[in-house]
């Protein structure tokens, strides 16, 4: 949810954490600021809590459009309805259609209610609508999913039956060519990754990247048959209270199973266990939690000792995750990490934390992992088992994948600690 504040100067959008609005209903609210001792009201802010949404209402298929070269170009048009969506007031918002985990979006500020995609492969697709804030890569809404089977003209949904099929695409729909980014390497999927970032529950764009990697690299039907889930497994630590994590979307919507760890929080209803994580106890914790050896997703974000805890897992050679998501320190391009100190935490204000991307690549590379992506905020890196990457590894250089600090998409970074602290230089 977010709040829209109205003042004499106009309308301003303020994003609020779930905890701030959990007891508030949608609609108008007034925040009053009064002196501690009472007296006249010095200030008041009127704001409205809104939850923008979008749902697909119809689709049309035109496989006979622009025939050529012995085959037809399949065009698919979607019609949708929105609620509390004000693109003119929020110019960074966009309505998108996610087709087989690749988002296609209308231009910012567009008020159109239709979208047409060209060159759509004639096969089975899963499609869902989304409202995306392109500045933050936050998904404000993910709508109902539908199965779209091209070739047979069958448009069906296992979750709802409100969609209908139109006879022809609307002539005034906004055309979006389904083009790939120019890619000079055989592993085509790498070219899509910057475009698939979005986060409904993740800190940045990790939700979209993970779904894409699961379906296009691991070739996993993470949705499963009949909505039962595709059996995806995860192990995520540094999950805080479980509200903003890299695996919540998979767990809540797609029935993925796994365990969460955090040093300060516990919620067994969602599989969140409280434990202070160290290099000495991580493997014992994983064994107690029955983390599978052929784990799908390992997500590491503990803000300081990430390198050493990850190294302990790899050295044990019992758990071999297919995808590793790990926070990296994007302030540095050499191979370095903070010294290991089991009881210490990040100070929360300096650049003295974790390990650089080059250090993490030097750790994971010899274990058979390929660096495939860093999300645009310069927070998380994605590694995939090299044997699962089409055409093998080594297709991207680290310098092409690395992203600098861009916290909150504002170019922010952290200052160096005062006084200076010691670093450990590591093999790259």
ABEGO torsion letter per residue (X at the ends): XBBBBBBAAEBBBBBBBAAAAAABBBEBBBBBBBBAAEEBBABBBBBBBBBBBBBBABBBBBAABGBEGGBBBBBBBBBBBBBGBBAAABAABBBBBBBGGBBBBBBBGBABABBBBBGBBBBBBBBBBBBBBAAAGBBABBBBBBBBBBGAGBBBBAABAABBBBABBBAABBBBBBBBBBBABABAAAAAAAAABBBAABABAAAAAAAAAAAAAAGBBAAEBGGAEAGBBBBBBGAEAGABBAAAAAAAAAGBBEBBBBAABBBAAAGBBBBBBBAAAAAAAAAAAGBBAABABBBBBAGAAAAAAAAAAAAAGABBBABBBBBBBAABABBBBBBBBAABBBAGABABBEBBAAAAAAAAAAAGBBBABBBAAGABBBBBBAAABBGEBGABBAAAABBBBBBGGAGBBBBBBOBBBBBBBBBX
